[in-house]
């Protein structure tokens, strides 16, 4: 099976691009593929723990937790983008990683397909 | 051992969103990607400015003065200093009435030896067809 690397820069809640990226990851993992999800810019907030679900807003925490437990899905946040937003290492959701942007390029290197989803 | 080519296609306006800045910082990150790769493997980035994205290439940006942040101009110059391949779409600068002398074409002031190139869109299209991975910002 293949490896998919998805880059996302869209904001959490304010855009549904992250929802799309996570749903796509879910489908790909169910089909047996491996997925690396890179969250940079405003999208780093997706990997922050302690998000509270409201009916008015989409909530991806449960799906992400299930995806991370599969072992076929990795979510990595851009460290500089996170720190710039006051989101520190200890705030990171369990199972998520934080690296610099070269990690994303390395993931792209070994990916069969790369998708960059969403703008702001 | 492999070299993979990545194209960063920038079509966003500077400063309105973070998109073009993220494109530049990700492209520049190719300089340290080797730490994650096998010996001999590497990434070769090419950065292309098209559509509204050509405005990122204007000279004399004052981002530090007005926003207190590094300018896209500085990122482009840093890219040239690192010998990244930078292309600017000729049809789009013509469309906006932008002339070559108002664009960041080199980084000589910081010791760069590589120049940006103004090229027809057909050349950028060929790049997009030839690279391993293509990303639009």
gemmi code that builds the backbone of each chain (N, CA, C; Angstrom):
import gemmi

chains = {
    "A": [
        ("UNK", (0.842, -1.196, 0.000), (0.000, 0.000, 0.000), (0.875, 1.243, 0.000)),
        ("UNK", (0.245, 2.374, -0.222), (1.007, 3.596, -0.412), (1.127, 4.462, 0.820)),
        ("UNK", (1.909, 5.515, 0.635), (2.028, 6.507, 1.697), (1.594, 7.871, 1.175)),
        ("UNK", (0.728, 8.492, 1.941), (0.188, 9.800, 1.574), (0.698, 10.827, 2.581)),
        ("UNK", (1.268, 11.923, 2.081), (1.643, 13.026, 2.968), (0.716, 14.196, 2.684)),
        ("UNK", (0.065, 14.656, 3.723), (-0.867, 15.782, 3.570), (-0.337, 16.969, 4.364)),
        ("UNK", (-0.207, 18.094, 3.711), (0.157, 19.337, 4.388), (-1.075, 20.198, 4.541)),
        ("UNK", (-1.231, 20.804, 5.693), (-2.400, 21.660, 5.924), (-1.972, 22.940, 6.625)),
        ("UNK", (-2.481, 24.070, 6.143), (-2.176, 25.363, 6.756), (-3.433, 26.081, 7.244)),
        ("UNK", (-4.575, 25.474, 7.042), (-5.840, 26.143, 7.348), (-6.104, 26.198, 8.844)),
        ("UNK", (-6.904, 27.167, 9.237), (-7.166, 27.312, 10.666), (-8.153, 26.268, 11.167)),
        ("UNK", (-8.005, 25.950, 12.433), (-8.906, 25.016, 13.102), (-10.241, 25.713, 13.336)),
        ("UNK", (-11.313, 25.014, 13.161), (-12.683, 25.484, 13.377), (-13.113, 26.540, 12.343)),
        ("UNK", (-12.292, 27.552, 12.134), (-12.663, 28.622, 11.202), (-12.753, 28.174, 9.761)),
        ("UNK", (-12.174, 27.035, 9.463), (-12.215, 26.501, 8.104), (-12.535, 25.015, 8.208)),
        ("UNK", (-13.162, 24.465, 7.186), (-13.439, 23.024, 7.205), (-12.381, 22.239, 6.425)),
        ("UNK", (-11.326, 22.927, 5.997), (-10.270, 22.240, 5.251), (-9.595, 21.169, 6.105)),
        ("UNK", (-9.419, 21.447, 7.389), (-8.807, 20.442, 8.265), (-9.723, 19.233, 8.414)),
        ("UNK", (-11.015, 19.496, 8.488), (-11.988, 18.388, 8.571), (-11.845, 17.487, 7.344)),
        ("UNK", (-11.716, 18.139, 6.186), (-11.563, 17.369, 4.944), (-10.279, 16.544, 4.990)),
        ("UNK", (-9.188, 17.183, 5.436), (-7.896, 16.491, 5.483), (-7.957, 15.284, 6.426)),
        ("UNK", (-8.614, 15.452, 7.556), (-8.704, 14.352, 8.531), (-9.604, 13.240, 7.992)),
        ("UNK", (-10.709, 13.627, 7.359), (-11.605, 12.607, 6.780), (-10.894, 11.835, 5.661)),
        ("UNK", (-10.130, 12.552, 4.862), (-9.372, 11.897, 3.796), (-8.342, 10.931, 4.403)),
        ("UNK", (-7.707, 11.367, 5.465), (-6.732, 10.502, 6.156), (-7.410, 9.234, 6.661)),
        ("UNK", (-8.591, 9.419, 7.224), (-9.351, 8.294, 7.788), (-9.657, 7.257, 6.700)),
        ("UNK", (-10.110, 7.748, 5.568), (-10.452, 6.845, 4.456), (-9.199, 6.140, 3.946)),
        ("UNK", (-8.106, 6.903, 3.813), (-6.863, 6.317, 3.306), (-6.341, 5.233, 4.245)),
        ("UNK", (-6.392, 5.508, 5.552), (-5.922, 4.522, 6.535), (-6.807, 3.277, 6.496)),
        ("UNK", (-8.119, 3.479, 6.363), (-9.044, 2.331, 6.281), (-8.747, 1.466, 5.069)),
        ("UNK", (-8.242, 2.103, 4.013), (-7.906, 1.345, 2.798), (-6.538, 0.677, 2.899)),
        ("UNK", (-5.843, 0.928, 4.009), (-4.561, 0.264, 4.224), (-3.342, 1.128, 3.938)),
        ("UNK", (-3.560, 2.399, 3.613), (-2.423, 3.282, 3.337), (-1.892, 3.889, 4.632)),
        ("UNK", (-0.682, 4.415, 4.530), (-0.112, 5.177, 5.654), (-0.263, 6.662, 5.347)),
        ("UNK", (-0.514, 7.437, 6.381), (-0.724, 8.882, 6.178), (0.127, 9.676, 7.166)),
        ("UNK", (0.851, 10.655, 6.629), (1.516, 11.667, 7.467), (0.746, 12.964, 7.291)),
        ("UNK", (0.244, 13.503, 8.376), (-0.450, 14.789, 8.314), (0.447, 15.850, 8.957)),
        ("UNK", (0.819, 16.824, 8.152), (1.688, 17.917, 8.630), (0.824, 19.143, 8.838)),
        ("UNK", (0.809, 19.671, 10.033), (0.020, 20.876, 10.300), (0.962, 22.039, 10.590)),
        ("UNK", (0.822, 23.067, 9.771), (1.704, 24.221, 9.853), (0.845, 25.483, 9.865)),
        ("UNK", (1.455, 26.626, 10.133), (0.679, 27.869, 10.177), (-0.459, 27.750, 11.174)),
        ("UNK", (-1.619, 28.268, 10.815), (-2.773, 28.214, 11.726), (-3.226, 26.781, 12.037)),
        ("UNK", (-2.910, 25.864, 11.129), (-3.360, 24.473, 11.309), (-2.683, 23.771, 12.483)),
        ("UNK", (-1.601, 24.338, 13.005), (-0.926, 23.693, 14.142), (-1.884, 23.474, 15.313)),
        ("UNK", (-2.897, 24.346, 15.401), (-3.810, 24.260, 16.542), (-4.608, 22.956, 16.568)),
        ("UNK", (-4.655, 22.271, 15.428), (-5.335, 20.971, 15.381), (-4.676, 19.976, 16.345)),
        ("UNK", (-3.377, 20.136, 16.565), (-2.649, 19.155, 17.380), (-2.561, 19.584, 18.847)),
        ("UNK", (-3.291, 20.609, 19.209), (-3.254, 21.101, 20.600), (-4.274, 20.320, 21.437)),
        ("UNK", (-3.835, 19.905, 22.603), (-4.751, 19.136, 23.453), (-5.740, 20.066, 24.172)),
        ("UNK", (-6.748, 19.465, 24.730), (-7.696, 20.217, 25.552), (-8.779, 20.941, 24.778)),
        ("UNK", (-8.986, 20.567, 23.529), (-10.050, 21.226, 22.762), (-11.406, 20.741, 23.254)),
        ("UNK", (-12.316, 21.654, 23.351), (-13.649, 21.305, 23.848), (-14.633, 21.253, 22.672)),
        ("UNK", (-15.424, 20.209, 22.635), (-16.366, 20.050, 21.521), (-17.657, 20.819, 21.788)),
        ("UNK", (-18.063, 21.599, 20.813), (-19.358, 22.291, 20.848), (-20.145, 21.847, 19.630)),
        ("UNK", (-21.453, 21.873, 19.745), (-22.248, 21.438, 18.590), (-22.144, 22.414, 17.412)),
        ("UNK", (-21.798, 23.648, 17.711), (-21.687, 24.637, 16.642), (-20.390, 24.511, 15.843)),
        ("UNK", (-19.413, 23.803, 16.399), (-18.114, 23.706, 15.741), (-17.751, 22.256, 15.502)),
        ("UNK", (-16.992, 22.033, 14.439), (-16.542, 20.663, 14.207), (-15.499, 20.308, 15.258)),
        ("UNK", (-15.452, 19.044, 15.628), (-14.464, 18.584, 16.602), (-13.789, 17.341, 16.043)),
        ("UNK", (-12.478, 17.394, 15.962), (-11.748, 16.305, 15.307), (-10.924, 15.463, 16.276)),
        ("UNK", (-10.960, 15.816, 17.560), (-10.098, 15.154, 18.540), (-10.319, 13.638, 18.619)),
        ("UNK", (-11.560, 13.220, 18.640), (-11.873, 11.788, 18.784), (-11.357, 11.023, 17.550)),
        ("UNK", (-11.641, 11.569, 16.386), (-11.192, 10.917, 15.146), (-9.671, 10.843, 15.107)),
        ("UNK", (-9.015, 11.926, 15.515), (-7.551, 11.937, 15.494), (-6.979, 10.897, 16.458)),
        ("UNK", (-7.584, 10.801, 17.623), (-7.119, 9.821, 18.622), (-7.222, 8.404, 18.034)),
        ("UNK", (-8.351, 8.124, 17.397), (-8.545, 6.798, 16.796), (-7.545, 6.558, 15.667)),
        ("UNK", (-7.311, 7.601, 14.888), (-6.355, 7.461, 13.775), (-4.942, 7.212, 14.303)),
        ("UNK", (-4.565, 7.959, 15.339), (-3.217, 7.794, 15.901), (-3.034, 6.386, 16.464)),
        ("UNK", (-4.109, 5.812, 16.984), (-4.031, 4.466, 17.564), (-3.857, 3.372, 16.505)),
        ("UNK", (-4.153, 3.693, 15.255), (-4.008, 2.678, 14.204), (-2.550, 2.352, 13.923)),
        ("UNK", (-1.651, 3.316, 14.219), (-0.231, 3.104, 13.901), (0.091, 3.404, 12.442)),
        ("UNK", (-0.926, 3.710, 11.654), (-0.709, 4.028, 10.239), (-0.823, 5.518, 9.972)),
        ("UNK", (-0.996, 6.263, 11.016), (-1.228, 7.702, 10.870), (-0.324, 8.462, 11.827)),
        ("UNK", (0.341, 9.470, 11.279), (1.157, 10.352, 12.125), (0.684, 11.785, 11.935)),
        ("UNK", (0.613, 12.512, 13.008), (0.340, 13.949, 12.869), (1.513, 14.702, 13.483)),
        ("UNK", (2.057, 15.631, 12.715), (3.217, 16.398, 13.171), (2.946, 17.875, 12.972)),
        ("UNK", (3.234, 18.636, 14.014), (3.012, 20.084, 13.946), (4.334, 20.808, 13.743)),
        ("UNK", (4.265, 21.899, 13.010), (5.437, 22.755, 12.817), (5.756, 23.434, 14.160)),
        ("UNK", (6.946, 23.182, 14.641), (7.319, 23.662, 15.973), (7.328, 25.191, 16.050)),
        ("UNK", (7.930, 25.825, 15.045), (8.024, 27.296, 15.065), (6.635, 27.927, 14.963)),
        ("UNK", (5.786, 27.363, 14.089), (4.424, 27.904, 13.919), (3.644, 27.784, 15.226)),
        ("UNK", (3.862, 26.666, 15.934), (3.156, 26.453, 17.199), (3.653, 27.439, 18.254)),
        ("UNK", (4.969, 27.524, 18.403), (5.532, 28.423, 19.427), (5.111, 29.870, 19.180)),
        ("UNK", (5.058, 30.255, 17.901), (4.658, 31.627, 17.552), (3.230, 31.913, 17.992)),
        ("UNK", (2.453, 30.845, 18.153), (1.050, 30.991, 18.555), (0.858, 30.737, 20.052)),
        ("UNK", (1.943, 30.667, 20.767), (1.857, 30.461, 22.217), (1.449, 29.057, 22.599)),
        ("UNK", (1.653, 28.145, 21.674), (1.285, 26.756, 21.910), (2.592, 25.979, 22.097)),
        ("UNK", (2.807, 25.521, 23.321), (4.088, 24.927, 23.681), (4.029, 23.401, 23.710)),
        ("UNK", (5.204, 22.810, 23.808), (5.321, 21.353, 23.715), (4.370, 20.626, 24.670)),
        ("UNK", (4.270, 21.141, 25.890), (3.440, 20.460, 26.899), (1.937, 20.528, 26.561)),
        ("UNK", (1.592, 21.380, 25.594), (0.181, 21.497, 25.181), (-0.179, 20.534, 24.050)),
        ("UNK", (0.816, 19.771, 23.589), (0.595, 18.923, 22.415), (-0.245, 17.696, 22.752)),
        ("UNK", (-1.175, 17.405, 21.879), (-2.034, 16.223, 22.033), (-1.175, 14.957, 22.086)),
        ("UNK", (-1.554, 14.016, 22.921), (-0.790, 12.778, 23.052), (-0.693, 12.063, 21.698)),
        ("UNK", (0.505, 11.658, 21.369), (0.700, 10.921, 20.110), (1.134, 11.794, 18.951)),
        ("UNK", (0.999, 13.119, 19.115), (1.410, 14.033, 18.037), (2.865, 14.432, 18.225)),
        ("UNK", (3.515, 14.738, 17.130), (4.917, 15.145, 17.191), (5.041, 16.614, 16.807)),
        ("UNK", (6.198, 17.168, 17.120), (6.514, 18.539, 16.702), (7.921, 18.548, 16.120)),
        ("UNK", (8.021, 19.043, 14.906), (9.336, 19.128, 14.269), (9.422, 20.416, 13.462)),
        ("UNK", (10.597, 20.652, 12.888), (10.759, 21.796, 11.986), (10.329, 21.400, 10.568)),
        ("UNK", (10.281, 22.402, 9.684), (9.691, 22.187, 8.360), (10.428, 21.160, 7.502)),
        ("UNK", (11.704, 20.928, 7.798), (12.436, 19.934, 7.004), (11.864, 18.523, 7.199)),
        ("UNK", (11.224, 18.296, 8.348), (10.579, 16.990, 8.573), (9.501, 16.755, 7.517)),
        ("UNK", (8.744, 17.798, 7.238), (7.672, 17.693, 6.244), (8.252, 17.355, 4.868)),
        ("UNK", (9.346, 18.028, 4.504), (9.950, 17.753, 3.197), (10.454, 16.318, 3.129)),
        ("UNK", (10.994, 15.841, 4.254), (11.462, 14.450, 4.274), (10.280, 13.492, 4.133)),
        ("UNK", (9.161, 13.831, 4.751), (7.967, 12.996, 4.599), (7.493, 13.015, 3.142)),
        ("UNK", (7.543, 14.185, 2.526), (7.170, 14.292, 1.099), (8.100, 13.427, 0.244)),
        ("UNK", (9.364, 13.408, 0.629), (10.365, 12.646, -0.138), (9.952, 11.182, -0.274)),
        ("UNK", (9.486, 10.616, 0.822), (9.167, 9.179, 0.803), (7.691, 8.897, 0.521)),
        ("UNK", (6.929, 9.945, 0.203), (5.494, 9.747, -0.051), (5.228, 9.345, -1.494)),
        ("UNK", (4.165, 8.547, -1.664), (3.736, 8.243, -3.033), (2.924, 9.404, -3.601)),
        ("UNK", (2.186, 10.060, -2.730), (1.408, 11.230, -3.144), (1.500, 12.301, -2.064)),
        ("UNK", (1.561, 13.559, -2.492), (1.586, 14.687, -1.561), (0.408, 15.600, -1.887)),
        ("UNK", (-0.344, 15.959, -0.875), (-1.463, 16.888, -1.069), (-1.321, 18.049, -0.114)),
        ("UNK", (-1.481, 19.231, -0.640), (-1.499, 20.413, 0.222), (-2.947, 20.894, 0.221)),
        ("UNK", (-3.575, 20.859, 1.377), (-5.015, 21.119, 1.420), (-5.317, 22.436, 2.121)),
        ("UNK", (-6.059, 23.250, 1.435), (-6.583, 24.465, 2.066), (-5.600, 25.609, 2.130)),
        ("UNK", (-6.127, 26.819, 2.186), (-5.300, 27.999, 2.354), (-5.449, 28.460, 3.780)),
        ("UNK", (-5.993, 29.631, 3.974), (-6.245, 30.094, 5.335), (-7.519, 29.473, 5.815)),
    ],
    "B": [
        ("UNK", (19.795, 6.011, -3.573), (20.198, 7.413, -3.720), (19.292, 8.098, -4.733)),
        ("UNK", (18.639, 9.151, -4.297), (17.706, 9.822, -5.210), (17.602, 11.301, -4.876)),
        ("UNK", (17.362, 12.060, -5.908), (17.057, 13.479, -5.724), (15.604, 13.655, -6.158)),
        ("UNK", (14.785, 14.193, -5.296), (13.389, 14.432, -5.671), (13.139, 15.925, -5.815)),
        ("UNK", (12.442, 16.256, -6.887), (12.178, 17.669, -7.156), (10.801, 18.058, -6.635)),
        ("UNK", (10.774, 19.136, -5.864), (9.513, 19.671, -5.334), (9.314, 21.075, -5.915)),
        ("UNK", (8.125, 21.337, -6.405), (7.815, 22.701, -6.868), (6.889, 23.380, -5.871)),
        ("UNK", (7.247, 24.584, -5.507), (6.424, 25.423, -4.625), (5.864, 26.536, -5.511)),
        ("UNK", (4.596, 26.436, -5.817), (3.974, 27.407, -6.713), (3.238, 28.437, -5.862)),
        ("UNK", (3.704, 29.665, -5.935), (3.130, 30.708, -5.071), (2.220, 31.604, -5.899)),
        ("UNK", (0.952, 31.596, -5.537), (-0.008, 32.444, -6.263), (-0.761, 33.379, -5.312)),
        ("UNK", (-0.328, 33.379, -4.028), (-0.994, 34.231, -3.035), (-0.296, 35.571, -2.919)),
        ("UNK", (-1.064, 36.568, -2.569), (-0.501, 37.897, -2.317), (0.376, 37.854, -1.065)),
        ("UNK", (1.405, 38.707, -1.007), (2.206, 38.757, 0.217), (1.432, 39.437, 1.342)),
        ("UNK", (1.651, 38.994, 2.558), (1.135, 39.646, 3.784), (-0.367, 39.502, 4.020)),
        ("UNK", (-1.171, 39.320, 2.971), (-2.607, 39.173, 3.190), (-2.872, 37.901, 4.003)),
        ("UNK", (-2.155, 36.848, 3.667), (-2.203, 35.598, 4.433), (-0.764, 35.140, 4.665)),
        ("UNK", (-0.647, 34.013, 5.353), (0.687, 33.492, 5.663), (1.204, 32.585, 4.536)),
        ("UNK", (0.367, 32.363, 3.523), (0.658, 31.312, 2.541), (2.010, 31.457, 1.843)),
        ("UNK", (2.295, 32.651, 1.309), (3.550, 32.764, 0.556), (4.762, 32.664, 1.484)),
        ("UNK", (4.630, 33.174, 2.694), (5.718, 33.044, 3.671), (5.971, 31.568, 3.985)),
        ("UNK", (4.882, 30.806, 4.180), (5.042, 29.379, 4.469), (5.678, 28.652, 3.294)),
        ("UNK", (5.312, 29.060, 2.095), (5.926, 28.436, 0.909), (7.431, 28.667, 0.919)),
        ("UNK", (7.826, 29.905, 1.190), (9.260, 30.222, 1.181), (10.001, 29.502, 2.306)),
        ("UNK", (9.414, 29.492, 3.499), (10.121, 28.856, 4.617), (10.211, 27.334, 4.421)),
        ("UNK", (9.161, 26.745, 3.835), (9.234, 25.306, 3.555), (10.279, 25.026, 2.469)),
        ("UNK", (10.325, 25.887, 1.457), (11.319, 25.679, 0.386), (12.735, 25.807, 0.949)),
        ("UNK", (12.943, 26.798, 1.795), (14.271, 27.001, 2.397), (14.636, 25.831, 3.318)),
        ("UNK", (13.619, 25.215, 3.915), (13.869, 24.068, 4.811), (14.505, 22.894, 4.072)),
        ("UNK", (14.483, 22.931, 2.743), (15.131, 21.860, 1.963), (16.629, 21.810, 2.263)),
        ("UNK", (17.177, 22.910, 2.776), (18.615, 22.971, 3.061), (19.024, 22.064, 4.211)),
        ("UNK", (18.063, 21.687, 5.053), (18.426, 20.836, 6.190), (17.672, 19.505, 6.186)),
        ("UNK", (16.999, 19.195, 5.082), (16.182, 17.973, 5.047), (17.039, 16.705, 5.100)),
        ("UNK", (18.301, 16.820, 4.706), (19.173, 15.641, 4.648), (19.277, 14.900, 5.987)),
        ("UNK", (19.098, 15.643, 7.091), (19.219, 14.981, 8.403), (18.164, 13.890, 8.587)),
        ("UNK", (17.077, 13.965, 7.812), (16.016, 12.959, 7.923), (16.100, 11.888, 6.829)),
        ("UNK", (17.026, 12.070, 5.878), (17.068, 11.188, 4.710), (18.282, 10.258, 4.745)),
        ("UNK", (18.221, 9.232, 3.883), (19.366, 8.320, 3.747), (20.504, 9.062, 3.046)),
        ("UNK", (21.719, 8.566, 3.233), (22.878, 9.169, 2.564), (22.654, 9.205, 1.054)),
        ("UNK", (22.911, 10.341, 0.459), (22.789, 10.462, -0.996), (21.423, 10.932, -1.455)),
        ("UNK", (20.426, 10.806, -0.600), (19.085, 11.298, -0.955), (19.003, 12.790, -0.657)),
        ("UNK", (18.239, 13.475, -1.461), (18.060, 14.905, -1.190), (16.836, 15.434, -1.920)),
        ("UNK", (16.509, 16.667, -1.613), (15.355, 17.347, -2.196), (15.853, 18.554, -2.978)),
        ("UNK", (15.286, 18.744, -4.165), (15.651, 19.919, -4.964), (14.398, 20.774, -5.164)),
        ("UNK", (14.339, 21.901, -4.486), (13.131, 22.730, -4.613), (13.225, 23.718, -5.773)),
        ("UNK", (12.085, 24.031, -6.343), (11.995, 25.146, -7.286), (10.799, 25.980, -6.844)),
        ("UNK", (10.981, 27.286, -6.838), (9.912, 28.191, -6.400), (9.449, 28.997, -7.610)),
        ("UNK", (8.145, 28.952, -7.883), (7.603, 29.695, -9.026), (6.529, 30.661, -8.539)),
        ("UNK", (6.626, 31.893, -8.982), (5.629, 32.911, -8.630), (4.732, 33.136, -9.835)),
        ("UNK", (3.443, 32.918, -9.628), (2.485, 33.113, -10.717), (1.280, 33.922, -10.205)),
        ("UNK", (0.502, 34.458, -11.131), (-0.709, 35.193, -10.763), (-0.393, 36.298, -9.769)),
        ("UNK", (-1.276, 36.461, -8.753), (-1.053, 37.483, -7.723), (0.268, 37.259, -6.978)),
        ("UNK", (0.768, 36.060, -7.031), (2.000, 35.715, -6.318), (3.205, 36.523, -6.756)),
        ("UNK", (3.165, 37.080, -7.972), (4.327, 37.856, -8.439), (4.550, 39.098, -7.567)),
        ("UNK", (3.508, 39.556, -6.866), (3.674, 40.735, -5.994), (4.632, 40.457, -4.821)),
        ("UNK", (4.837, 39.174, -4.505), (5.810, 38.831, -3.464), (7.224, 39.241, -3.859)),
        ("UNK", (7.440, 39.402, -5.159), (8.802, 39.631, -5.667), (9.154, 41.105, -5.814)),
        ("UNK", (8.265, 41.992, -5.384), (8.568, 43.433, -5.509), (9.696, 43.834, -4.565)),
        ("UNK", (10.550, 44.710, -5.052), (11.675, 45.233, -4.251), (11.201, 46.227, -3.190)),
        ("UNK", (12.088, 46.504, -2.271), (11.915, 47.563, -1.254), (10.706, 47.350, -0.347)),
        ("UNK", (10.451, 46.106, 0.016), (9.348, 45.816, 0.932), (9.704, 46.351, 2.326)),
        ("UNK", (8.714, 46.840, 3.022), (8.935, 47.509, 4.314), (8.219, 46.772, 5.456)),
        ("UNK", (8.250, 45.444, 5.391), (7.524, 44.656, 6.389), (8.056, 44.866, 7.802)),
        ("UNK", (9.369, 45.019, 7.922), (9.945, 45.226, 9.256), (9.482, 46.565, 9.826)),
        ("UNK", (9.449, 47.572, 8.969), (9.050, 48.902, 9.414), (7.575, 48.925, 9.843)),
        ("UNK", (6.724, 48.285, 9.054), (5.291, 48.403, 9.309), (4.704, 47.303, 10.196)),
        ("UNK", (5.262, 46.084, 10.064), (4.700, 44.966, 10.839), (5.684, 44.387, 11.856)),
        ("UNK", (6.941, 44.801, 11.768), (7.959, 44.249, 12.668), (8.318, 42.809, 12.356)),
        ("UNK", (8.157, 42.421, 11.096), (8.496, 41.040, 10.693), (9.416, 41.059, 9.479)),
        ("UNK", (10.101, 39.940, 9.258), (10.958, 39.838, 8.067), (10.077, 39.916, 6.824)),
        ("UNK", (10.636, 40.490, 5.781), (9.857, 40.658, 4.554), (9.969, 39.416, 3.674)),
        ("UNK", (9.040, 39.300, 2.755), (9.134, 38.252, 1.741), (10.360, 38.502, 0.882)),
        ("UNK", (10.726, 39.759, 0.740), (11.939, 40.115, -0.015), (13.157, 39.432, 0.617)),
        ("UNK", (13.227, 39.487, 1.938), (14.358, 38.861, 2.626), (14.354, 37.350, 2.412)),
        ("UNK", (13.149, 36.758, 2.451), (13.060, 35.308, 2.217), (13.497, 34.950, 0.798)),
        ("UNK", (13.102, 35.772, -0.156), (13.491, 35.498, -1.549), (15.005, 35.647, -1.698)),
        ("UNK", (15.553, 36.681, -1.083), (17.012, 36.869, -1.158), (17.751, 35.720, -0.472)),
        ("UNK", (17.246, 35.281, 0.663), (17.862, 34.134, 1.340), (17.821, 32.896, 0.439)),
        ("UNK", (16.708, 32.727, -0.270), (16.580, 31.583, -1.185), (17.612, 31.668, -2.297)),
        ("UNK", (17.813, 32.875, -2.822), (18.810, 33.050, -3.884), (20.220, 32.823, -3.340)),
        ("UNK", (20.429, 33.254, -2.122), (21.729, 33.032, -1.475), (22.013, 31.527, -1.361)),
        ("UNK", (20.935, 30.755, -1.165), (21.069, 29.296, -1.036), (20.984, 28.583, -2.392)),
        ("UNK", (21.000, 29.400, -3.458), (20.973, 28.874, -4.840), (19.688, 28.136, -5.196)),
        ("UNK", (18.593, 28.517, -4.591), (17.315, 27.928, -4.988), (16.920, 28.488, -6.355)),
        ("UNK", (16.248, 27.646, -7.103), (15.788, 28.036, -8.436), (14.475, 28.829, -8.282)),
        ("UNK", (14.503, 30.105, -8.637), (13.319, 30.958, -8.490), (12.881, 31.487, -9.846)),
        ("UNK", (11.629, 31.275, -10.161), (11.089, 31.697, -11.450), (9.881, 32.607, -11.244)),
        ("UNK", (9.792, 33.621, -12.081), (8.675, 34.576, -11.998), (7.980, 34.587, -13.356)),
        ("UNK", (6.668, 34.490, -13.310), (5.912, 34.353, -14.566), (5.862, 35.676, -15.341)),
        ("UNK", (6.359, 35.625, -16.577), (6.440, 36.841, -17.394), (5.055, 37.402, -17.741)),
        ("UNK", (4.149, 36.529, -18.125), (2.815, 37.000, -18.520), (2.136, 37.734, -17.359)),
        ("UNK", (2.348, 37.233, -16.146), (1.679, 37.855, -14.992), (2.298, 39.194, -14.618)),
        ("UNK", (3.622, 39.321, -14.707), (4.193, 40.653, -14.403), (3.789, 41.640, -15.490)),
        ("UNK", (3.703, 41.176, -16.729), (3.256, 42.062, -17.823), (1.817, 42.510, -17.574)),
        ("UNK", (1.005, 41.569, -17.136), (-0.414, 41.848, -16.896), (-0.592, 42.932, -15.835)),
        ("UNK", (0.274, 42.907, -14.830), (0.177, 43.901, -13.756), (1.020, 45.149, -14.024)),
        ("UNK", (1.696, 45.195, -15.148), (2.533, 46.356, -15.475), (3.776, 46.451, -14.613)),
        ("UNK", (4.234, 45.294, -14.117), (5.443, 45.272, -13.272), (6.658, 45.088, -14.185)),
        ("UNK", (7.666, 45.926, -13.958), (8.868, 45.812, -14.789), (9.967, 45.077, -14.028)),
        ("UNK", (10.910, 44.538, -14.791), (11.980, 43.731, -14.181), (12.771, 44.514, -13.139)),
        ("UNK", (12.967, 45.829, -13.400), (13.789, 46.596, -12.452), (13.091, 46.835, -11.104)),
        ("UNK", (11.807, 46.524, -11.022), (11.126, 46.663, -9.721), (11.034, 45.322, -8.984)),
        ("UNK", (11.659, 44.293, -9.562), (11.588, 42.953, -8.951), (12.905, 42.543, -8.298)),
        ("UNK", (12.802, 41.664, -7.322), (13.996, 41.115, -6.653), (14.570, 40.054, -7.582)),
        ("UNK", (15.639, 40.400, -8.244), (16.209, 39.466, -9.214), (17.504, 38.823, -8.718)),
        ("UNK", (18.084, 39.395, -7.664), (19.346, 38.829, -7.166), (19.470, 39.105, -5.662)),
        ("UNK", (20.516, 38.540, -5.095), (20.802, 38.764, -3.669), (22.264, 39.177, -3.521)),
        ("UNK", (22.715, 39.967, -4.472), (24.135, 40.386, -4.469), (24.506, 41.119, -3.185)),
        ("UNK", (23.572, 41.886, -2.633), (23.882, 42.666, -1.425), (24.163, 41.790, -0.208)),
        ("UNK", (23.760, 40.513, -0.267), (24.087, 39.617, 0.857), (25.017, 38.479, 0.398)),
        ("UNK", (25.594, 38.661, -0.779), (26.597, 37.699, -1.253), (26.056, 36.582, -2.117)),
        ("UNK", (24.814, 36.708, -2.550), (24.224, 35.672, -3.404), (24.763, 35.731, -4.822)),
        ("UNK", (24.851, 34.563, -5.442), (25.364, 34.521, -6.819), (24.316, 34.033, -7.809)),
        ("UNK", (23.197, 33.573, -7.278), (22.136, 33.055, -8.147), (21.087, 34.140, -8.388)),
        ("UNK", (20.571, 34.184, -9.605), (19.541, 35.168, -9.941), (18.178, 34.505, -10.113)),
        ("UNK", (17.142, 35.267, -9.817), (15.782, 34.818, -10.168), (15.634, 34.984, -11.680)),
        ("UNK", (14.686, 34.248, -12.232), (14.493, 34.341, -13.686), (13.037, 34.656, -14.004)),
        ("UNK", (12.847, 35.559, -14.948), (11.500, 35.826, -15.460), (11.319, 34.909, -16.665)),
        ("UNK", (10.304, 34.084, -16.593), (10.141, 33.065, -17.652), (8.684, 33.035, -18.123)),
        ("UNK", (8.456, 32.611, -19.349), (7.068, 32.456, -19.797), (6.368, 31.342, -19.017)),
        ("UNK", (5.049, 31.438, -18.922), (4.298, 30.436, -18.157), (4.552, 29.022, -18.680)),
        ("UNK", (4.793, 28.927, -19.989), (5.017, 27.588, -20.564), (6.205, 26.894, -19.883)),
        ("UNK", (7.205, 27.671, -19.490), (8.361, 27.073, -18.817), (7.986, 26.599, -17.409)),
        ("UNK", (7.143, 27.399, -16.745), (6.679, 26.993, -15.402), (5.798, 25.744, -15.517)),
        ("UNK", (4.995, 25.694, -16.569), (4.146, 24.514, -16.791), (5.001, 23.265, -16.975)),
        ("UNK", (6.119, 23.420, -17.685), (7.021, 22.270, -17.877), (7.610, 21.813, -16.545)),
        ("UNK", (7.961, 22.783, -15.704), (8.480, 22.449, -14.370), (7.423, 21.668, -13.598)),
        ("UNK", (6.174, 22.152, -13.655), (5.096, 21.498, -12.901), (4.882, 20.053, -13.376)),
        ("UNK", (5.093, 19.836, -14.666), (4.929, 18.477, -15.197), (6.099, 17.573, -14.812)),
        ("UNK", (7.261, 18.181, -14.610), (8.457, 17.348, -14.421), (8.785, 17.017, -12.967)),
        ("UNK", (8.238, 17.780, -12.016), (8.643, 17.561, -10.615), (7.964, 16.326, -10.007)),
        ("UNK", (8.533, 15.848, -8.922), (7.940, 14.693, -8.223), (6.706, 15.111, -7.427)),
        ("UNK", (6.794, 16.259, -6.758), (5.653, 16.719, -5.981), (5.443, 18.223, -6.200)),
        ("UNK", (4.185, 18.559, -6.321), (3.807, 19.922, -6.678), (2.881, 20.463, -5.583)),
        ("UNK", (3.193, 21.666, -5.084), (2.359, 22.211, -4.030), (2.041, 23.675, -4.323)),
        ("UNK", (0.762, 23.996, -4.230), (0.307, 25.361, -4.493), (0.063, 26.100, -3.175)),
        ("UNK", (0.569, 27.302, -3.116), (0.376, 28.125, -1.921), (-0.343, 29.402, -2.309)),
    ],
}
model = gemmi.Model(1)
for chain_id, residues in chains.items():
    chain = gemmi.Chain(chain_id)
    for i, (resn, *xyz) in enumerate(residues, 1):
        res = gemmi.Residue()
        res.name, res.seqid = resn, gemmi.SeqId(i, " ")
        for name, pos in zip(("N", "CA", "C"), xyz):
            atom = gemmi.Atom()
            atom.name, atom.element = name, gemmi.Element(name[0])
            atom.pos, atom.b_iso = gemmi.Position(*pos), 0.0
            res.add_atom(atom)
        chain.add_residue(res)
    model.add_chain(chain)
structure = gemmi.Structure()
structure.add_model(model)
structure.setup_entities()
